[in-house]
């Protein structure tokens, strides 16, 4: 599950690197866990860019690549020359003079995100995706179905979220019994994760795939399930 993997790496970084200053040795396993290709994108759904955090040494931290892709969507980050842990479980991008261009802070249960100005997320993303889903982009009619196409329920996602980021949803009148009993009534997005929630605490978590539809998160267990846009 995308969200869990990234939180695991960030939490491990906090455990082993807390209190260290830039440039000190970092446990190789922690470094490898954090390295990889990520999407850096505005939280509001505007286009972002991908860059790869590498394990080789660089001035002020470790090397990275792909930053040229940020020239148009996020020009300030095109100057990134290295990345490092910030000593508190976060990740920083720095330029050739060691100036911090972006500081991504760990928030419990959420992807790494900047705290100044319009928030940017640093998050693993499906191939071909250049922006985060938003409430407005996901609003509409979806079908909950099995991988073989068996329809279980129609789901309408409302595009008006409250202050907590939760928006109403409605189910069709012909839902399968195992779906209807969940009494799903609201939905929430976090990074590339979509959660459908019931008033009694029940929920179903989904992860976005490259075509923009969603598959039930592996942590949910049970039979495979998808949300497909109509």
Phi, psi and omega in degrees: 000128188304312185296317184293317182300317183288320178297323180298314181296317181294320180294320178297321178299319180296323184291317188264340188249349183307129179093347178279154175258163181303141174097343178284160181297142179241141178309126183303325180293323178293318179299314180295324181295325182275332181298153179145180181264129183231156170265130170254117187211148176297144181295335185279003175098000176289163184296145176236203181212159180256141171217157184250123175275120186253173185259350180290154179286148176212171180300118178086002181165240185229154186289160174214165179216164179090358184296340178298334179293346181274355188307316181273306185288323183220071189304327181299327183279349177294343180272000181298134181242344181198169175226162178199167169281150182265002180092353181232023179091357179263178180232137177242148170251131183231156178268187185293342178263008181072016174287133180283119179271328180203139177239116182260119187256141178284129173242130184306124177081005183228161175293166175296136187212145175286158182246353181255138177065210177289118186300140172245142176252146172247110193209144172294140185221150175300149178303139176086354180264127183245008180204160179279145174291150178234167179302316182292325182285335181265346181301139180142196186259131180232159174244129173271122187211164174280163179303332180277002178098355179299121183278131178251330184187150170264137183232123176253117180267120179284147184264016182242105183265153177273187184297337180269001180084011178266136179235152180290157170220160176227149180252150176291163183281358184246029182293147174299150186302321182291339175272316182301324184291345177286341179051048181296134186221350182211164179218159184210143176244145177217106186064238177258015178259140178238127180241127173262131189236144175255159182293340182263013180096355177288155180199161173226127180255139181230153175242138181290143175247176190298331181275004178092352174271181187229144172245145179303136181298142181299329180295342180288333183072187178074192183287151177300147184208143181229156169246119184240128182290141178262000000 
